[in-house]
Amino acid sequence: MKKLIVCLLLTAHWGFAQPKNGQSVPNIAFNTVLNAPVKATTLEQLKGKIVLIEFWATWCGSCLEAMPHLKQLQQKYPQTVQVIAVTNETPKRTRQYLASRPSNLWFAVDSSQSIAGIFPHQLIPHTVLIGPDGKLIAQTMPQSITNGVIDSLLNQQRTHLPQKIDNSLTYEEILKTYFNAADTVRNRFVMQAEIKGSPGLHTTHLNDSVFKNRRLTCLNLPLTTLYRIAYGNFPYKRTINKTGSTDAASVYCLDLIVPNQDQLLPALRRELSSRFDMQIKVDPLLKEVNLLRITDQAKFNRIPRNKSGQRTYYSRHGEIDQHAITMVDFADYLETYGVGKSLVIDETRNAEKLDIKFSFQPEDPKSLLAILSEMGLSLVKEQRKVDMLVLHNPQ
């Protein structure tokens, strides 16, 4: 089953002079260049080559999926194309990535986001293609830059690329613009088509004292993901998609408000079943899983216990900073962001609320295992029956 590519937010500047397609691009300075024969360069020095600037991050799963394709392009056109992967992460973090994932690309660090400011975007990956004459060809997605596109440019033929245009509104502004709701609203269901240029995500408004857990807002999610949420927020790795749908399937936005939180998911299931014919069942299947266990109680006891009583939720690939998290929650984090394709089940038998904060290198599994060891934890592979959500088209 093909992995769902979820857009990830990137903060960038929107106030710079921005070249349009066919216009000359300013003489960009790449002041910190890694994995290259030069330590710095400029766009002017690369004139005569096709330059592909790829905005990415080590924590961005869809960015990492695009890397093999970009490496293939660089390998096929070593003299006529220069791919420069641009990140706002530190040189140290970028070098850590390269130590585990050797590459033929150049990597530029843009800590001030001055380069990103010339090509404003909120979602990564974000690909900028510049012709040998220094003029902007397109801002698009990495998979749109094919061998055929490069060949056409080298032969001075016209090429047409899909334009990636991000919504300049922040996540909070999108909610207010498209799904504004007064505090007095008790019941509501709104569903609409894709909001172009916005990320794919969902929230139950956990930081909103009025709507917490009784409101669900989804932006740009495919139908299969809406069903996963409706049936208890089934993890992606615990879902079997037999519908034949792909990442190119239609995406939807919705906003659901109910009087009480225990009505939220039943209401979502009713709304979906009234509009779509997808068949759902839950099957217990035997799977190889990672069991999260305490192996050193003294080390485990050093994990800070939560005292504030406030639950926080920050997490992404390679990083977690959560307060009042349980081991069940932590196992979910490891399954989603930390252990490749493996399922994770909590077997610590610990119900305390903890404060957990660390970062690791997603490209180096040993870095995560070392952190778990310091926490007095380990992952043990065994076979277990796991409930799997199975999605079918109607018979």
CORCORTA-V473363 format. One record per backbone hydrogen bond with DSSP energy under -1.0 kcal/mol. CO is the residue of the C=O (numbers start at 1). NH is the residue of the N-H. E is the energy in kcal/mol with one decimal. If there is no record, write none. Layout:
# CORCORTA-V473363
co=CO nh=NH e=E
co=CO nh=NH e=E
This chain:
# CORCORTA-V473363
co=8 nh=124 e=-1.5
co=20 nh=23 e=-2.6
co=23 nh=136 e=-2.9
co=26 nh=28 e=-2.0
co=28 nh=43 e=-2.1
co=29 nh=31 e=-1.0
co=30 nh=41 e=-2.1
co=32 nh=109 e=-2.3
co=34 nh=107 e=-2.4
co=39 nh=33 e=-2.5
co=41 nh=30 e=-3.0
co=44 nh=47 e=-1.2
co=46 nh=49 e=-1.9
co=50 nh=82 e=-2.7
co=51 nh=130 e=-2.7
co=52 nh=84 e=-2.9
co=53 nh=128 e=-2.8
co=54 nh=86 e=-2.9
co=55 nh=126 e=-1.4
co=57 nh=60 e=-1.3
co=60 nh=64 e=-2.1
co=61 nh=65 e=-1.8
co=66 nh=70 e=-1.9
co=67 nh=71 e=-2.7
co=68 nh=72 e=-2.0
co=69 nh=73 e=-2.0
co=70 nh=74 e=-2.3
co=71 nh=75 e=-2.2
co=72 nh=76 e=-2.2
co=73 nh=77 e=-2.0
co=77 nh=81 e=-1.8
co=80 nh=50 e=-3.0
co=82 nh=52 e=-2.3
co=83 nh=106 e=-1.9
co=84 nh=54 e=-2.6
co=85 nh=108 e=-2.9
co=86 nh=56 e=-2.3
co=87 nh=110 e=-3.7
co=90 nh=94 e=-2.2
co=91 nh=95 e=-2.7
co=92 nh=96 e=-2.2
co=93 nh=97 e=-2.0
co=94 nh=98 e=-2.3
co=95 nh=99 e=-2.1
co=96 nh=100 e=-1.1
co=97 nh=101 e=-2.5
co=106 nh=85 e=-3.0
co=107 nh=34 e=-3.9
co=108 nh=87 e=-2.2
co=110 nh=113 e=-1.4
co=113 nh=117 e=-1.6
co=115 nh=118 e=-1.2
co=122 nh=10 e=-3.1
co=124 nh=8 e=-1.1
co=126 nh=55 e=-2.9
co=127 nh=140 e=-2.8
co=128 nh=53 e=-2.7
co=129 nh=137 e=-2.9
co=129 nh=138 e=-1.4
co=130 nh=51 e=-2.3
co=131 nh=134 e=-2.3
co=132 nh=48 e=-2.0
co=134 nh=25 e=-2.7
co=135 nh=131 e=-2.8
co=136 nh=22 e=-3.6
co=138 nh=129 e=-2.8
co=139 nh=164 e=-3.2
co=140 nh=127 e=-2.6
co=141 nh=144 e=-1.7
co=142 nh=145 e=-1.5
co=144 nh=146 e=-1.3
co=146 nh=150 e=-2.1
co=147 nh=151 e=-2.9
co=148 nh=152 e=-2.2
co=149 nh=153 e=-2.1
co=150 nh=154 e=-2.5
co=151 nh=155 e=-1.7
co=152 nh=157 e=-3.3
co=153 nh=156 e=-1.5
co=170 nh=174 e=-2.5
co=171 nh=175 e=-1.9
co=172 nh=176 e=-2.0
co=173 nh=177 e=-2.5
co=174 nh=178 e=-2.8
co=175 nh=179 e=-2.1
co=182 nh=185 e=-1.8
co=188 nh=257 e=-2.8
co=190 nh=255 e=-2.5
co=192 nh=253 e=-2.9
co=195 nh=198 e=-1.5
co=197 nh=167 e=-2.8
co=201 nh=219 e=-3.2
co=203 nh=217 e=-2.5
co=204 nh=213 e=-2.5
co=205 nh=208 e=-1.8
co=208 nh=212 e=-1.9
co=211 nh=214 e=-2.1
co=214 nh=258 e=-2.4
co=216 nh=256 e=-2.9
co=217 nh=203 e=-2.3
co=218 nh=254 e=-2.0
co=219 nh=201 e=-1.7
co=221 nh=252 e=-2.8
co=222 nh=226 e=-1.7
co=223 nh=227 e=-2.1
co=224 nh=228 e=-1.9
co=225 nh=229 e=-2.2
co=226 nh=230 e=-2.3
co=227 nh=231 e=-1.7
co=228 nh=234 e=-2.4
co=229 nh=232 e=-1.2
co=229 nh=233 e=-1.4
co=235 nh=238 e=-1.3
co=236 nh=239 e=-1.5
co=238 nh=389 e=-2.7
co=240 nh=391 e=-2.7
co=246 nh=249 e=-2.0
co=252 nh=221 e=-2.5
co=253 nh=192 e=-2.9
co=254 nh=218 e=-2.8
co=255 nh=190 e=-2.2
co=256 nh=216 e=-2.6
co=257 nh=188 e=-2.2
co=260 nh=263 e=-1.8
co=261 nh=264 e=-1.3
co=263 nh=267 e=-2.0
co=264 nh=268 e=-2.0
co=265 nh=269 e=-2.6
co=266 nh=270 e=-2.2
co=267 nh=271 e=-2.4
co=268 nh=272 e=-2.4
co=269 nh=273 e=-2.6
co=270 nh=274 e=-1.7
co=272 nh=275 e=-1.2
co=272 nh=276 e=-2.5
co=279 nh=392 e=-2.9
co=281 nh=390 e=-3.2
co=283 nh=388 e=-2.8
co=285 nh=386 e=-3.2
co=287 nh=384 e=-2.7
co=289 nh=382 e=-2.2
co=290 nh=345 e=-2.4
co=291 nh=380 e=-2.0
co=292 nh=347 e=-2.5
co=293 nh=378 e=-2.0
co=296 nh=300 e=-2.4
co=297 nh=301 e=-2.3
co=299 nh=302 e=-1.3
co=300 nh=303 e=-1.5
co=304 nh=355 e=-2.8
co=314 nh=321 e=-2.3
co=316 nh=319 e=-2.3
co=318 nh=360 e=-2.3
co=319 nh=316 e=-2.5
co=320 nh=358 e=-2.1
co=322 nh=356 e=-2.5
co=323 nh=312 e=-1.3
co=325 nh=354 e=-2.9
co=326 nh=330 e=-2.4
co=327 nh=331 e=-2.4
co=328 nh=332 e=-1.7
co=329 nh=333 e=-2.1
co=330 nh=334 e=-2.5
co=331 nh=335 e=-2.2
co=332 nh=336 e=-2.3
co=333 nh=337 e=-3.0
co=334 nh=338 e=-1.8
co=334 nh=339 e=-1.3
co=339 nh=342 e=-2.0
co=343 nh=290 e=-3.2
co=345 nh=292 e=-2.8
co=353 nh=306 e=-2.6
co=354 nh=325 e=-3.0
co=356 nh=322 e=-2.5
co=358 nh=320 e=-2.3
co=361 nh=364 e=-2.4
co=364 nh=367 e=-1.9
co=365 nh=369 e=-2.0
co=366 nh=370 e=-2.2
co=367 nh=371 e=-1.3
co=368 nh=372 e=-2.6
co=369 nh=373 e=-2.2
co=370 nh=374 e=-1.8
co=371 nh=375 e=-1.2
co=372 nh=377 e=-3.1
co=373 nh=376 e=-1.4
co=376 nh=295 e=-2.6
co=376 nh=296 e=-1.6
co=378 nh=293 e=-2.3
co=380 nh=291 e=-3.0
co=382 nh=289 e=-3.3
co=384 nh=287 e=-3.2
co=386 nh=285 e=-2.7
co=388 nh=283 e=-2.7
co=389 nh=240 e=-3.4
co=390 nh=281 e=-1.7
co=391 nh=242 e=-2.3
co=392 nh=279 e=-2.7
